[in-house]
Amino acid sequence: MRSPDQRHAIVTERVSKTFGGIQAVQGVDLAVAVGERRALIGPNGAGKSTLFNLIAGELPADEGRIHVLGVDATRFSVQRRARLGLGRTYQISQLFLNLSVEQSLFLAGARDGLGLSLLQGWRSRAADRAWTREVAAQVGLQEHLPRPVRELAHGLQRQLELGMALAMRPKLVMLDEPAAGLSPAERQTLAGLIRAMAPDITLILIEHDMDIVMQLAQRITVLHRGAVIAEGAPAEIQANPTVQRIYLGEAHA
């Protein structure tokens, strides 16, 4: 395992997490290069979301170390990791449904603090609003800026979640099942938006739709029962007999 340096956005060293008697993550070593597009796949209960939450700081690691963008962030809070440049979305939407799209993106991108109190006088902040409009265009929401989030279709809400992560000006974006619940057309729209992200932004993706994974990922890490069982380029993972047996099935052989 290479020591963490500025070439890697994420390095985990023997990271583990146990809930009661269940070891959800077992000694995971992971190294994701700056600018890389990495997917985490595995069957339900493989430990993917737990590993995500450990990297993002939502959960403390029982063992091991986590380096984020060249910094040992093992004991950092979610907010401190975000300030390093980590943005993420969640498997279950976490949006303010009564805010407008513009307000949501504004709050996500504001540099001088967190909280709804920032909305006081927000219309006068020309630079922040210009950035909000720029991000809205990146995720196909420029025509929806005034709309309340609750009025958006599910697919547009997923685009807003991506936009809110990008509004933070991240160096690393973590997406937890971004295509969940989307129609085939919506999945392709979202995949196109993710693919268009700036190349210097590192992406780590959890996704069950293997067509999306194969479109977006340069490398894939496969988890099973909390441990890494395979890692490689998409073609290598598709051809791996252990992965085929455990997860992909013959359709992807």
C-alpha positions as CSV (number, residue, x, y, z in Angstrom):
1,M,0.0,0.0,0.0
2,R,1.5,3.3,-1.1
3,S,1.8,6.0,1.5
4,P,-0.7,8.9,1.0
5,D,0.5,11.8,-1.1
6,Q,-0.8,14.6,-3.3
7,R,-1.4,12.1,-6.1
8,H,-4.2,10.4,-4.2
9,A,-7.6,11.8,-3.3
10,I,-8.4,8.9,-0.9
11,V,-6.2,6.4,0.8
12,T,-7.6,4.0,3.5
13,E,-5.3,1.8,5.5
14,R,-6.8,-1.3,7.1
15,V,-10.0,0.4,7.8
16,S,-12.6,-1.6,9.8
17,K,-16.0,-1.0,11.3
18,T,-18.1,-3.4,13.5
19,F,-21.7,-3.0,14.5
20,G,-22.5,-5.3,17.4
21,G,-21.1,-8.7,16.3
22,I,-21.2,-7.9,12.6
23,Q,-18.0,-6.7,10.9
24,A,-19.4,-4.4,8.2
25,V,-16.0,-3.3,6.9
26,Q,-12.9,-5.5,7.3
27,G,-9.4,-4.2,6.9
28,V,-10.1,-2.3,3.7
29,D,-7.1,-0.8,1.8
30,L,-8.2,1.6,-0.9
31,A,-6.2,4.1,-3.0
32,V,-8.0,6.4,-5.4
33,A,-5.9,8.7,-7.6
34,V,-6.6,12.4,-8.0
35,G,-9.0,12.7,-11.0
36,E,-9.8,9.0,-11.1
37,R,-13.4,7.7,-11.6
38,R,-13.8,4.8,-9.2
39,A,-16.9,2.6,-8.6
40,L,-17.6,0.5,-5.5
41,I,-19.8,-2.5,-6.2
42,G,-21.0,-5.5,-4.4
43,P,-24.2,-7.3,-3.2
44,N,-26.4,-5.8,-0.6
45,G,-24.7,-5.8,2.7
46,A,-21.3,-5.8,1.2
47,G,-20.2,-2.8,3.2
48,K,-20.2,-0.2,0.4
49,S,-22.3,2.5,2.2
50,T,-20.5,1.9,5.5
51,L,-17.2,2.5,3.8
52,F,-18.6,5.6,2.2
53,N,-19.7,6.9,5.6
54,L,-16.3,6.1,7.1
55,I,-14.5,8.1,4.3
56,A,-16.9,11.0,4.6
57,G,-16.8,11.1,8.4
58,E,-20.4,10.1,9.1
59,L,-19.0,7.2,11.1
60,P,-15.8,6.8,13.1
61,A,-13.5,4.0,12.1
62,D,-12.8,1.3,14.7
63,E,-9.4,0.6,13.2
64,G,-7.2,2.0,10.5
65,R,-6.5,5.4,9.0
66,I,-8.3,7.5,6.4
67,H,-6.4,10.1,4.3
68,V,-8.5,12.6,2.3
69,L,-6.7,14.7,-0.3
70,G,-3.3,14.1,1.2
71,V,-4.4,14.8,4.9
72,D,-4.8,12.3,7.6
73,A,-8.5,12.9,8.3
74,T,-9.2,9.8,10.4
75,R,-10.5,11.9,13.3
76,F,-11.9,14.8,11.3
77,S,-15.6,15.7,11.4
78,V,-17.9,15.7,8.3
79,Q,-17.6,19.5,8.2
80,R,-13.8,19.5,8.4
81,R,-13.6,16.9,5.6
82,A,-16.0,19.0,3.5
83,R,-13.6,22.0,4.0
84,L,-10.8,19.8,2.6
85,G,-12.9,19.5,-0.6
86,L,-15.1,16.4,-0.1
87,G,-18.7,16.6,-1.4
88,R,-21.2,13.8,-1.4
89,T,-24.7,12.7,-2.1
90,Y,-26.8,10.2,-0.2
91,Q,-28.7,7.0,-1.1
92,I,-31.8,8.6,0.4
93,S,-32.4,12.2,-0.7
94,Q,-31.6,14.9,1.8
95,L,-33.1,18.0,0.3
96,F,-34.9,21.0,1.7
97,L,-38.2,20.5,-0.1
98,N,-39.6,24.0,0.7
99,L,-36.6,25.9,-0.7
100,S,-36.2,26.8,-4.4
101,V,-33.6,25.2,-6.6
102,E,-31.6,28.4,-6.6
103,Q,-31.7,28.7,-2.8
104,S,-30.6,25.1,-2.4
105,L,-27.6,25.6,-4.7
106,F,-26.8,28.9,-3.1
107,L,-26.7,27.4,0.4
108,A,-24.5,24.5,-0.8
109,G,-22.0,26.8,-2.5
110,A,-21.8,29.6,0.1
111,R,-18.3,29.8,1.4
112,D,-18.9,31.7,4.7
113,G,-20.8,29.3,6.8
114,L,-23.7,26.8,6.9
115,G,-27.3,27.0,7.8
116,L,-30.6,28.6,6.6
117,S,-29.6,31.9,8.2
118,L,-27.4,32.5,5.1
119,L,-30.6,33.0,3.1
120,Q,-31.1,36.4,4.8
121,G,-30.1,38.9,2.1
122,W,-29.0,36.2,-0.3
123,R,-30.4,38.0,-3.3
124,S,-27.9,40.8,-2.9
125,R,-24.9,38.4,-3.2
126,A,-24.2,38.7,-6.9
127,A,-21.0,36.6,-7.0
128,D,-22.6,33.6,-5.1
129,R,-25.7,33.8,-7.3
130,A,-23.6,33.8,-10.4
131,W,-21.9,30.7,-9.2
132,T,-25.3,29.2,-8.4
133,R,-26.5,29.8,-12.0
134,E,-23.2,28.3,-13.4
135,V,-23.7,25.1,-11.4
136,A,-27.4,24.9,-12.4
137,A,-26.3,25.0,-16.0
138,Q,-23.8,22.2,-15.3
139,V,-26.6,19.9,-14.1
140,G,-29.4,20.9,-16.4
141,L,-31.4,22.9,-13.9
142,Q,-31.0,26.5,-15.2
143,E,-34.7,26.6,-16.3
144,H,-35.8,25.4,-12.8
145,L,-34.0,27.9,-10.5
146,P,-37.2,29.5,-9.2
147,R,-39.1,26.3,-8.6
148,P,-39.6,24.8,-5.1
149,V,-37.6,21.6,-4.8
150,R,-40.8,19.7,-3.8
151,E,-42.2,20.3,-7.3
152,L,-39.3,18.7,-9.1
153,A,-39.6,15.2,-10.5
154,H,-37.4,12.6,-8.8
155,G,-35.0,12.7,-11.7
156,L,-34.5,16.5,-11.4
157,Q,-34.1,16.1,-7.6
158,R,-31.2,13.7,-8.3
159,Q,-29.7,16.3,-10.6
160,L,-30.1,18.9,-7.9
161,E,-28.2,16.6,-5.4
162,L,-25.4,16.4,-7.9
163,G,-25.5,20.1,-8.3
164,M,-25.4,20.8,-4.6
165,A,-22.3,18.6,-4.3
166,L,-20.6,20.5,-7.2
167,A,-21.7,23.8,-5.8
168,M,-19.3,23.2,-2.9
169,R,-16.4,23.4,-5.4
170,P,-15.2,19.9,-4.4
171,K,-12.0,18.2,-5.3
172,L,-13.6,14.8,-4.5
173,V,-17.2,13.9,-5.1
174,M,-18.8,10.7,-3.6
175,L,-22.1,9.6,-5.1
176,D,-24.2,7.0,-3.2
177,E,-26.5,5.2,-5.7
178,P,-27.3,8.4,-7.7
179,A,-29.4,6.6,-10.3
180,A,-31.7,4.8,-7.7
181,G,-35.3,5.1,-8.7
182,L,-34.7,6.7,-12.0
183,S,-36.2,5.7,-15.4
184,P,-33.8,4.5,-18.1
185,A,-33.9,7.9,-19.8
186,E,-33.2,9.7,-16.5
187,R,-30.3,7.4,-15.7
188,Q,-28.7,8.3,-19.0
189,T,-29.2,12.0,-18.5
190,L,-27.6,11.7,-15.0
191,A,-24.8,9.6,-16.3
192,G,-24.0,12.3,-19.0
193,L,-23.9,15.0,-16.3
194,I,-21.5,12.9,-14.1
195,R,-19.4,12.2,-17.1
196,A,-19.1,15.9,-17.9
197,M,-17.7,16.8,-14.5
198,A,-14.4,18.6,-14.6
199,P,-11.6,16.0,-15.1
200,D,-9.7,17.2,-12.0
201,I,-12.6,16.2,-9.7
202,T,-12.1,12.7,-8.3
203,L,-15.3,10.6,-8.3
204,I,-16.1,7.6,-6.1
205,L,-19.5,6.0,-7.0
206,I,-21.7,3.4,-5.5
207,E,-24.2,2.2,-8.0
208,H,-26.1,-1.1,-8.6
209,D,-26.8,-0.3,-12.3
210,M,-23.9,-2.0,-13.9
211,D,-24.5,-0.2,-17.3
212,I,-23.9,3.1,-15.5
213,V,-20.9,1.8,-13.7
214,M,-19.3,0.5,-16.9
215,Q,-19.9,3.9,-18.6
216,L,-18.4,6.0,-15.8
217,A,-15.7,4.0,-13.9
218,Q,-12.1,3.8,-14.9
219,R,-11.5,1.3,-12.1
220,I,-13.9,-0.8,-10.0
221,T,-13.4,-2.1,-6.4
222,V,-15.6,-5.1,-5.5
223,L,-16.7,-5.6,-1.8
224,H,-18.1,-8.7,-0.3
225,R,-18.9,-9.2,3.4
226,G,-17.0,-6.0,4.2
227,A,-13.7,-7.0,2.4
228,V,-12.2,-6.1,-1.0
229,I,-12.3,-9.2,-3.2
230,A,-11.3,-7.7,-6.5
231,E,-10.1,-4.5,-8.0
232,G,-9.3,-3.5,-11.6
233,A,-10.4,-2.0,-14.9
234,P,-14.1,-2.6,-15.9
235,A,-13.0,-5.3,-18.4
236,E,-11.0,-7.1,-15.7
237,I,-13.9,-7.1,-13.3
238,Q,-16.4,-8.3,-15.9
239,A,-14.0,-11.3,-16.6
240,N,-13.3,-12.1,-13.0
241,P,-14.9,-15.5,-12.2
242,T,-15.3,-14.8,-8.5
243,V,-17.0,-11.5,-9.2
244,Q,-19.3,-13.1,-11.8
245,R,-20.3,-15.8,-9.3
246,I,-20.9,-13.4,-6.3
247,Y,-22.3,-10.4,-8.0
248,L,-22.4,-9.8,-11.7
249,G,-23.9,-13.0,-12.9
250,E,-23.7,-14.6,-16.3
251,A,-25.3,-11.6,-18.0
252,H,-22.1,-9.6,-17.6
253,A,-19.7,-12.5,-18.2
